[in-house]
Amino acid sequence: MNTYGYVRVSTKEQNEDRQMIAMRNFGIANSSIILDKQSGKDFERPGYQRLIQKLKTGDTLVIKSIDRLGRDYEEILEQWRLLTREKQVDIVVLDMPLLDTRQGRDLTGALIADILLQLLSYVAQTEREFNRQRQTEGIAAAKAKGIHLGRKFKERGENYESVMAAWRRGEISGRAAARELGVAHGTFQRWCRE
């Protein structure tokens, strides 16, 4: 029987140290910790898929919190069922001791864990939806204020007007004009349409 830790952060820029420390404090060796740097919107993550292949009956999976497993309500419940019932793996959620399937294996313990799991999975998905809504509202508010989001516009340079005039007269090609201005051909084409 092996114990594995699963650590997930949503982006490559995010730091997983807090979760890694929790895994080590639980006594899990680095070689038994699986890390994904990917969104929790679904379970198509390389590390998680490797973990599923490794887990055998009687093993234990440790996660810091339920949202590290995933953020989609239905999929969290499905994965929990797959792990605990089909694979017969124990799960320990460090931030929620009631979600420790190693204890309370009787009917009441299972009922409490299932109710709590459903509640926490719902909260994880709701938070994901709220984040999306807040992001959409923030983008709309910024656009209403005239704030440009995304990459900064490329400066057109001092010789922009003379290069454009030469291009309009047919003296140079669009690609040559783009090279002269130090921009990609697509950027030059966009400038021509503006």
For each residue, the residues with C-beta under 8 A, 3 or more apart:
1: 58 59 60
2: 32 54 56 59 60
3: 26 27 28 32 59 60 61 62
4: 28 32 33 34 51 54 55 59 60 61 62
5: 23 26 28 32 33 34 61 62 63
6: 33 34 36 47 48 51 61 62 63 68 69
7: 16 19 20 23 33 34 35 36 63 64 68
8: 16 19 35 36 37 38 40 45 47 48 68 69
9: 14 15 16 19 36 37
10: 14 37 38 39 40
11: 14 37 39
12: 37
13:
14: 9 10 11 37
15: 9 18
16: 7 8 9 19 20 35 37
17: 20 21
18: 15 21 22 64
19: 7 8 9 16 22 23 64 68
20: 7 16 17 23 24 33 35
21: 17 18 24 25
22: 18 19 25 26 64 94
23: 5 7 19 20 26 28 33 62 64
24: 20 21 27 28 30
25: 21 22
26: 3 5 22 23 62 92 94
27: 3 24
28: 3 4 5 23 24 32 33 62
29: 32 33
30: 24 33
31:
32: 2 3 4 5 28 29
33: 4 5 6 7 20 23 28 29 30
34: 4 5 6 7 47 48 50 51 54
35: 7 8 16 20 47
36: 6 7 8 9 45 46 47 48
37: 8 9 10 11 12 14 16
38: 8 10 45 46 47
39: 10 11 42 71
40: 8 10 67 68 69 70 71 72 124 128
41: 70 71 72 128
42: 39 45 70 72 75
43: 48 49 70 75 79
44: 49
45: 8 36 38 42 48 49
46: 36 38 49 50
47: 6 8 34 35 36 38 50 51
48: 6 8 34 36 43 45 51 52
49: 43 44 45 46 52 53
50: 34 46 47 53 54
51: 4 6 34 47 48 54 55 61
52: 48 49 55 82 87
53: 49 50
54: 2 4 34 50 51 59
55: 4 51 52 59 61 83 87 89
56: 2 59 87 89
57: 87 88 89
58: 1 88 89 90
59: 1 2 3 4 54 55 56 89 90
60: 1 2 3 4 89 90 91 92 102
61: 3 4 5 6 51 55 83 89 90 91 92
62: 3 4 5 6 23 26 28 91 92 94
63: 5 6 7 66 68 69 91 92 93 94
64: 7 18 19 22 23 68 93 94 95
65: 68 93 94 95 96
66: 63 69 76 93 95 96 99 117 120 121 124
67: 40 70 71 120 124 127
68: 6 7 8 19 40 63 64 65
69: 6 8 40 63 66 76 79 80
70: 40 41 42 43 67 75 76 79 124
71: 39 40 41 67 76 124 125 127 128
72: 40 41 42 75 76 125 128
73: 76 77 121 122 124 125
74: 77 78
75: 42 43 70 72 78 79
76: 66 69 70 71 72 73 79 80 117 121 124 125
77: 73 74 80 81 117 118 121
78: 74 75 81 82
79: 43 69 70 75 76 82 83
80: 69 76 77 83 84 91 117 121
81: 77 78 84 85 86
82: 52 78 79 85 86 87
83: 55 61 79 80 86 87 89 91
84: 80 81 87 88 89 90 91 101
85: 81 82 88
86: 81 82 83
87: 52 55 56 57 82 83 84
88: 57 58 84 85
89: 55 56 57 58 59 60 61 83 84
90: 58 59 60 61 84 100 101 102
91: 60 61 62 63 80 83 84 99 100 101
92: 26 60 61 62 63 99 100 101 102
93: 63 64 65 66 96 97 99 100
94: 22 26 62 63 64 65
95: 64 65 66
96: 65 66 93 99 116 120
97: 93 100
98: 112 113 116
99: 66 91 92 93 96 113 116 117 120
100: 90 91 92 93 97 103 104
101: 84 90 91 92 104 105 113
102: 60 90 92
103: 100 109
104: 100 101 108 109 110 112 113
105: 101 109 110
106: 109 110
107: 110 111
108: 104 111 112
109: 103 104 105 106 112 113
110: 104 105 106 107 113 114
111: 107 108 114 115
112: 98 104 108 109 115 116
113: 98 99 101 104 109 110 116 117
114: 110 111 117 118
115: 111 112 118 119
116: 96 98 99 112 113 119 120
117: 66 76 77 80 99 113 114 120 121
118: 77 114 115 121 122
119: 115 116 122 123
120: 66 67 96 99 116 117 123 124
121: 66 73 76 77 80 117 118 124 125
122: 73 118 119 125 126
123: 119 120 126 127
124: 40 66 67 70 71 73 76 120 121 127 128
125: 71 72 73 76 121 122 128 129
126: 122 123 129 130
127: 67 71 123 124 130 131
128: 40 41 71 72 124 125 131 132
129: 125 126 132 133
130: 126 127 133 134
131: 127 128 134 135
132: 128 129 135 136
133: 129 130 136 137
134: 130 131 137 138
135: 131 132 138 139
136: 132 133 139 140
137: 133 134 140 141
138: 134 135 141 142
139: 135 136 142 143 149
140: 136 137 143 144
141: 137 138 144 145
142: 138 139 145 147 149
143: 139 140 146 147 149
144: 140 141
145: 141 142
146: 143
147: 142 143
148: 152 153
149: 139 142 143
150:
151:
152: 148
153: 148
154: 183 187
155:
156: 160 181 191
157: 160 181 182
158:
159: 162 163 180 181
160: 156 157 163 164 181
161: 164 165
162: 159 165 166
163: 159 160 166 167 172 177 180 181
164: 160 161 167 168 177 191 192
165: 161 162 168 169
166: 162 163 169 171 172 177
167: 163 164 170 171 172 173 174 177 192
168: 164 165
169: 165 166
170: 167
171: 166 167
172: 163 166 167 176 177 180
173: 167 176 177
174: 167 177 178 185 188 189 192
175: 178 179 185
176: 172 173 179 180
177: 163 164 166 167 172 173 174 180 181 188
178: 174 175 181 183 184 185 187 188
179: 175 176 182
180: 159 163 172 176 177
181: 156 157 159 160 163 177 178 188
182: 157 179
183: 154 178 187 188 191
184: 178 187 188
185: 174 175 178 188 189
186: 189 190
187: 154 178 183 184 190 191
188: 174 177 178 181 183 184 185 191 192
189: 174 185 186 192 193
190: 186 187 193 194
191: 156 164 183 187 188 194
192: 164 167 174 188 189
193: 189 190
194: 190 191
